[in-house]
Amino acid sequence: MGFTTILDILGSIIIGGLLMMIAWRLSEAATERTFNNSGELSMQQNLSTIANIIETDFRKIGYCDNYNKIPDPTKAITFADTSSLKFLTDVDSDGNVDSIFYYLGPTTELLSTPNPRDRILYRVVNNEAPIGSNLGVTRFYMVFYDALSDTIPPPVTTPGIISSIEINLMVEKVAAFVDSAAAYDTIPGAFWQQIRLVARNLKNR
Amino acid sequence: MSGKATIFVIAGFSLLFLVIAKNFGDVSNRAVDNFIDYHKETVSHSIAVSGANLAANEIFLDPTWDDGFSNRPFQDGELDVSVQIIDPYQNIRQVTARGTFDGHTSIVKVKLAPSKFSKFAYYSVSEGGTIWWTGSDTVWGPFHTQDYMRVYRHPVYYGKATTKKKLIYYTSQSMDKPYFFGGYEQGVDLPLPTDAVDLMEPIADDNGLKFHGQDTVYLTFDSDTLKYRYSFSSPDTTIYLPGAAPNGLIFAKDCIVRMKGTVKGQYTIGCSSSGDPNKGTVYLDDDIVFEKDPRIYPTSSDLLGICAENSVYMTDNPPNHSDINIHASIYCEKGGFGAQNYDTRPISGNINLLGGIIQHTRRAVGTFGSGGIKSGYAKRYRYDDRLMIASPPFFPGTGGFEIVSWYE
């Protein structure tokens, strides 16, 4: 074994090491990218799904297939606050009046998740037990407007005065790649806003 | 050898990069797809809603319209609208609007029912001068005026309020803004018909009860029976009402009606005039109430419509000097609902009205001063919620439809 052989071996080790480092770094970067991109994808899917459900439900405030069962739709909203809303509707269009209650759970409910801000957005139909899944909702708040488009200051003591609703929804990833407080300060979120949702049944008569 | 290894290394890394790049690309595409799908759904939904609105407008302009739209291009998509009569007896129609945009379809279903004036808690063509709705006024059901709505210190409207003319604030919006619990729309033109009472006559001829050739008809409802006479002192004739007026319409042609009593069932009184301003007037000589008050008996089906071609007055007589109870939807085609001798009669207590008032011109029921009521009545009007979905038989309709259910 000559000097050149030793040089070859050393060279190979260095080049191999470099390649391994590159591969390792590549793997780490790919993992982080995949984690972040997949997380963002999930976040956006969660957001659009929640937005769809909320829009579908809220547009049906005061709706009943048998309209005689809600003779006065102005009374369809039974409770309204900045992050909770209870109303009468007909969930499955079977002609029976149902109630839906949307409300945001506390952050303390999800202490086990890495993101300190995520909460469960509950959708309770009739008297079902509240069940929620963590979709990364960090903000859900509504602004209510009266018939003359003036803001109704919360809490809304007389829900019948509500004519339209502004809905704001913020969804964040439930976990950051690096689990640190600083990471959650800058974690990306997706925001959806319905500027004026008018439930057409609410004031149709 | 080293050349081959280099090629393998480069090929391996290239493959790795390609796979990773493809995955990243897929994730990005799916993220964008998400928003595109949401956008497409939103657009298709907007097209469907627009189709429903277009159809509702066509029906508003022509209540017999049922042509629909077929494959009509709209907002780079397509809309289809069909109109079906889903209840021929009640003439309930359903508009089904289908919006299609780039493979996404949304459906909106709207049910429309004939609109009757009886649904109003308060309707007027003219507010009878500069009369202000004040903070002590509450209207419990749908409200409409063809006139200005003059408001002072936050009056309250629990039903939907509509006006043809604008809102006028006594001082400013912040000081006088009304509370609209049922919404508010301005610019709604809903004229009162001019011949609705006359049109009741053939219906009464068909299967109702008709009085004619008399100056005055005195009617006393007594549950299932109706007592009537043609002069104050003559004896009553008693008839079994469901047999005498099977369709529920009692019509007095070209005369004055004086009525009172307890109503069982669903009836409408029509009172016409052939031009004499004194005729076509209904006087309420005493309480006219349901046998079963729906506030006590929620299943009560008793309903009463009082339709005068001219006016409806609360008679200035002793029984009416200490409150009057009225359970009816009152319709005054050319006149209004008021108190006879409102400015000279004694203080008469309260008008306890359960129903609604539809009148051409707002009339006075009393006079008021700084010390309170000086003559006539104080108003205690409550809306009969059942009028949102039911109406007395053959009560005048608006000629149009109203949306009773909107599914989207």
Chai-1 contact restraints between the chains, C-beta under 6 A:
chainA,res_idxA,chainB,res_idxB,connection_type,confidence,min_distance_angstrom,max_distance_angstrom,comment,restraint_id
A,A30,B,I20,contact,1.0,0.0,6.0,A-B,restraint_1
A,N37,B,V27,contact,1.0,0.0,6.0,A-B,restraint_2
A,L41,B,V27,contact,1.0,0.0,6.0,A-B,restraint_3
A,L41,B,R30,contact,1.0,0.0,6.0,A-B,restraint_4
A,L41,B,A31,contact,1.0,0.0,6.0,A-B,restraint_5
A,Q44,B,A31,contact,1.0,0.0,6.0,A-B,restraint_6
A,Q44,B,N34,contact,1.0,0.0,6.0,A-B,restraint_7
A,Q45,B,N34,contact,1.0,0.0,6.0,A-B,restraint_8
A,S48,B,N34,contact,1.0,0.0,6.0,A-B,restraint_9
A,S48,B,Y38,contact,1.0,0.0,6.0,A-B,restraint_10
A,R59,B,E408,contact,1.0,0.0,6.0,A-B,restraint_11
A,Y63,B,Y407,contact,1.0,0.0,6.0,A-B,restraint_12
A,Y67,B,V404,contact,1.0,0.0,6.0,A-B,restraint_13
A,Y67,B,S405,contact,1.0,0.0,6.0,A-B,restraint_14
A,N68,B,I389,contact,1.0,0.0,6.0,A-B,restraint_15
A,P71,B,M388,contact,1.0,0.0,6.0,A-B,restraint_16
A,P71,B,I389,contact,1.0,0.0,6.0,A-B,restraint_17
A,D72,B,M388,contact,1.0,0.0,6.0,A-B,restraint_18
A,T74,B,F181,contact,1.0,0.0,6.0,A-B,restraint_19
A,T74,B,G182,contact,1.0,0.0,6.0,A-B,restraint_20
A,A147,B,F180,contact,1.0,0.0,6.0,A-B,restraint_21
A,A147,B,G183,contact,1.0,0.0,6.0,A-B,restraint_22
A,A147,B,Y184,contact,1.0,0.0,6.0,A-B,restraint_23
A,G160,B,F181,contact,1.0,0.0,6.0,A-B,restraint_24
A,I161,B,F181,contact,1.0,0.0,6.0,A-B,restraint_25
A,S163,B,G183,contact,1.0,0.0,6.0,A-B,restraint_26
A,R200,B,W406,contact,1.0,0.0,6.0,A-B,restraint_27
A,N201,B,W406,contact,1.0,0.0,6.0,A-B,restraint_28
A,K203,B,K160,contact,1.0,0.0,6.0,A-B,restraint_29
A,K203,B,G183,contact,1.0,0.0,6.0,A-B,restraint_30
A,N204,B,I403,contact,1.0,0.0,6.0,A-B,restraint_31
